[in-house]
Structure formats: C-alpha cells, structure tokens
Amino acid sequence: SNWKKYIDLSQKYAEEALKYPMSKHVFIPYVSAYHKTGLIAEAIAKGIKSADPDMKVDVLDIETTPIGELDEKIARSQGIVIGCPTINQNILLPIYKLFALINPIRDKGKIAGAFGSFGWSGEASKIIPEILRNLKLEMLEDTVFVKFTPHQADIEKAVKYGELIAEKIN
C-alpha cells in the first residue's frame, strides 16, 4: 500500500551510492609471487604521492583480503591500478576474483592501469588491460611490465607511471 515510499527511498539510496567514490583515491591491488610485482606497486604509489601529496593511495597485496573489503576499496576509488605476475602463461586467481567485483555500471570511466613482472612470456600485460577495457574502465595506454626483477630504470618508469595516473585523475 505504500510502494511509492520504497521506490523513492531506493532512488535516494542509488543516487547516494553513485556519489560514493572518494575524490583523489587510487586503489593498487596486486598479487606478487616473489615480491617483484610488489616493488612495482610501491614505486607506482610513490609516483602518485609525489605528483599529488593529497591523493589517498591504497596499496594492497590481495591474496588473502576478504571480498567485501576489496569491493569497498574499488567503490571508493577513482583509479584502479592492478598488478599481477605472469605464471603459467596466465594471471593469478585473486586477480580474476577482483575482476568479478568491478562493476561496469558503478565503476565505468574510472582510470585504470596495469603492471606486473614475468619470467618468460608476459601474458598478464595483455590479459589485464583487455579485461579492464571490457569492464568499461578508462585504461591508460601505457603499462609497466618488467621481465624478472625490476631494476632502477624499471622503478623510475613505475614512478613516472604513478605520476601519470595522478595527473589523469586530477
């Protein structure tokens, strides 16, 4: 008998949810088999913070992170930069689970990036950007994928990548 009240309430909550992303917030979820991808994640975060000290950067190895926590971090962010090594010519399961949480309606148009390390073939450098584009995120043209251990030049490139991400968000 009071259905209109609930329809209006639902609309109010939906409009509030669309405003939910925090300004200047970048989420950097990654998985790192030998912490090489983790080193790149830290360098990207350093670049973001150097370009905009007010920007909140959340760097997280997501291997054991609860799904609800990941979803909240994705919802709050304006940028998502995903890192994963290539293992057995593929990316790792926690990253596929993360992709399942990205909502192409809620998260459409957010700045997205990709990074990782690999030993031989480097398929993650193609898989991650393609999925992010399919999820309607604004994937940066550039990525940071490093063969084996990141050297100083690779770390510098990751810092510059972070600066680019901050610039795009601002």
Backbone torsions as a table, in degrees:
resi	resn	phi	psi	omega
1	SER	NA	-18.3	-177.3
2	ASN	-122.1	39.0	-174.3
3	TRP	-62.2	-35.1	-178.3
4	LYS	-59.6	-38.4	179.1
5	LYS	-58.9	-42.7	-177.1
6	TYR	-75.3	-33.1	174.9
7	ILE	-64.5	-46.3	178.7
8	ASP	-62.7	-40.5	179.0
9	LEU	-65.2	-41.1	177.8
10	SER	-62.2	-42.9	178.6
11	GLN	-63.7	-42.2	179.4
12	LYS	-59.8	-46.6	-179.8
13	TYR	-64.6	-39.0	179.4
14	ALA	-64.7	-42.6	178.8
15	GLU	-64.7	-38.7	177.0
16	GLU	-64.9	-39.8	-179.2
17	ALA	-64.9	-35.6	179.2
18	LEU	-67.5	-22.8	177.9
19	LYS	-89.4	-1.6	-170.0
20	TYR	-61.3	-37.7	-175.9
21	PRO	-55.9	131.9	176.9
22	MET	-72.4	144.0	176.5
23	SER	-71.5	147.5	176.2
24	LYS	52.9	57.6	178.7
25	HIS	-134.7	123.8	178.6
26	VAL	-119.1	131.4	177.3
27	PHE	-105.1	126.0	179.0
28	ILE	-118.5	83.5	175.8
29	PRO	-84.8	142.4	179.5
30	TYR	-153.5	164.8	169.7
31	VAL	-127.4	139.6	-175.7
32	SER	-140.0	112.6	-177.4
33	ALA	-67.8	-42.7	-177.2
34	TYR	-126.0	23.9	-178.7
35	HIS	64.9	10.5	177.0
36	LYS	-72.7	-42.2	175.2
37	THR	-66.3	-34.1	176.8
38	GLY	-62.0	-38.0	177.3
39	LEU	-62.8	-39.0	178.7
40	ILE	-67.4	-41.3	178.2
41	ALA	-57.7	-45.2	-179.7
42	GLU	-64.3	-37.3	179.0
43	ALA	-69.0	-39.4	177.2
44	ILE	-62.9	-44.4	178.3
45	ALA	-60.1	-41.2	178.6
46	LYS	-60.7	-41.9	178.8
47	GLY	-64.2	-41.5	178.3
48	ILE	-61.7	-48.7	-178.1
49	LYS	-65.7	-33.7	178.6
50	SER	-70.9	-32.8	178.6
51	ALA	-76.6	-32.2	-179.4
52	ASP	-150.8	93.9	-178.0
53	PRO	-60.5	-20.1	-179.9
54	ASP	-83.6	-11.9	-177.7
55	MET	-75.2	132.9	176.7
56	LYS	-83.0	129.0	179.8
57	VAL	-123.3	124.1	-178.2
58	ASP	-114.3	102.3	-180.0
59	VAL	-98.6	127.0	-173.3
60	LEU	-147.5	124.6	168.9
61	ASP	-76.5	113.6	-168.2
62	ILE	-92.3	8.0	-173.9
63	GLU	-53.2	-39.0	-178.2
64	THR	-119.4	15.9	-178.0
65	THR	-77.6	132.6	177.8
66	PRO	-61.4	145.0	-176.5
67	ILE	-58.9	-40.3	179.6
68	GLY	-60.6	-39.0	178.4
69	GLU	-66.5	-40.8	178.2
70	LEU	-62.9	-44.0	-178.9
71	ASP	-61.6	-41.5	178.9
72	GLU	-63.3	-42.7	-179.4
73	LYS	-65.2	-39.3	177.4
74	ILE	-64.4	-46.3	-177.9
75	ALA	-60.6	-37.4	-176.6
76	ARG	-78.5	-18.5	-171.5
77	SER	-86.8	154.3	170.4
78	GLN	-100.3	-16.1	178.9
79	GLY	-140.3	142.3	179.4
80	ILE	-130.7	119.7	-178.7
81	VAL	-120.8	110.7	-169.5
82	ILE	-103.0	132.4	-179.6
83	GLY	-121.3	138.8	179.2
84	CYS	-160.5	139.2	172.6
85	PRO	-76.3	163.1	170.7
86	THR	-93.2	123.2	176.3
87	ILE	-133.0	128.2	-176.8
88	ASN	53.9	43.3	177.2
89	GLN	60.3	30.9	-177.8
90	ASN	-153.3	173.5	172.0
91	ILE	-94.4	170.9	-173.8
92	LEU	-91.8	155.2	-175.5
93	LEU	-52.9	-42.3	179.7
94	PRO	-58.6	-29.4	178.6
95	ILE	-74.0	-39.1	175.0
96	TYR	-61.8	-39.4	177.0
97	LYS	-63.7	-39.8	177.5
98	LEU	-61.2	-42.9	178.6
99	PHE	-58.8	-35.3	-179.8
100	ALA	-65.6	-20.2	-179.3
101	LEU	-89.7	-18.4	179.9
102	ILE	-75.1	123.3	-176.0
103	ASN	-100.4	116.4	-177.0
104	PRO	-65.4	-15.3	175.3
105	ILE	-87.1	-54.4	-178.9
106	ARG	-66.0	-40.5	-170.2
107	ASP	-101.2	3.1	-177.8
108	LYS	-53.2	131.2	175.2
109	GLY	86.3	-3.9	176.8
110	LYS	-66.4	147.5	177.5
111	ILE	-67.6	135.2	-178.6
112	ALA	-133.7	147.7	177.4
113	GLY	-144.3	171.5	-177.2
114	ALA	-145.0	147.3	178.7
115	PHE	-156.2	167.9	176.9
116	GLY	165.1	-177.0	177.8
117	SER	-127.7	162.5	179.2
118	PHE	-156.4	160.5	179.5
119	GLY	-98.7	-43.4	-173.2
120	TRP	-129.2	-61.2	-167.5
121	SER	-99.1	-34.4	173.2
122	GLY	74.1	32.6	-178.4
123	GLU	-61.1	-26.9	-179.9
124	ALA	-56.7	-31.0	-178.9
125	SER	-65.8	-19.0	176.8
126	LYS	-102.3	-39.6	-175.2
127	ILE	-65.0	-51.1	-174.8
128	ILE	-62.0	-52.9	-179.8
129	PRO	-59.7	-38.4	-179.4
130	GLU	-63.1	-44.4	179.8
131	ILE	-65.8	-41.7	179.4
132	LEU	-62.2	-40.2	176.2
133	ARG	-64.0	-43.0	179.2
134	ASN	-63.4	-26.8	177.9
135	LEU	-85.3	8.1	174.5
136	LYS	73.7	22.5	174.4
137	LEU	-86.6	157.1	179.7
138	GLU	-88.6	89.2	-175.8
139	MET	-73.3	128.6	175.0
140	LEU	-65.1	148.7	179.6
141	GLU	-64.5	-38.4	-176.1
142	ASP	-89.2	155.3	173.4
143	THR	-139.1	171.8	176.6
144	VAL	-127.8	96.7	175.6
145	PHE	-120.0	131.4	-170.4
146	VAL	-121.6	134.5	175.9
147	LYS	-82.2	123.9	-178.2
148	PHE	62.4	-133.6	-175.0
149	THR	-83.8	133.2	177.4
150	PRO	-66.7	130.0	176.2
151	HIS	-95.9	178.1	-176.0
152	GLN	-56.2	-40.9	179.6
153	ALA	-63.8	-37.1	178.2
154	ASP	-67.6	-40.9	178.8
155	ILE	-64.1	-42.3	177.7
156	GLU	-62.4	-40.3	177.2
157	LYS	-63.4	-39.2	178.7
158	ALA	-65.9	-39.4	176.6
159	VAL	-62.3	-45.2	177.8
160	LYS	-61.8	-38.4	177.5
161	TYR	-61.0	-43.6	176.5
162	GLY	-60.4	-41.1	177.6
163	GLU	-62.4	-40.5	178.1
164	LEU	-63.1	-41.6	179.1
165	ILE	-61.1	-46.8	179.0
166	ALA	-60.7	-41.2	178.9
167	GLU	-62.0	-44.9	180.0
168	LYS	-62.3	-40.6	-179.1
169	ILE	-69.6	-38.7	179.2
170	ASN	-73.6	NA	NA
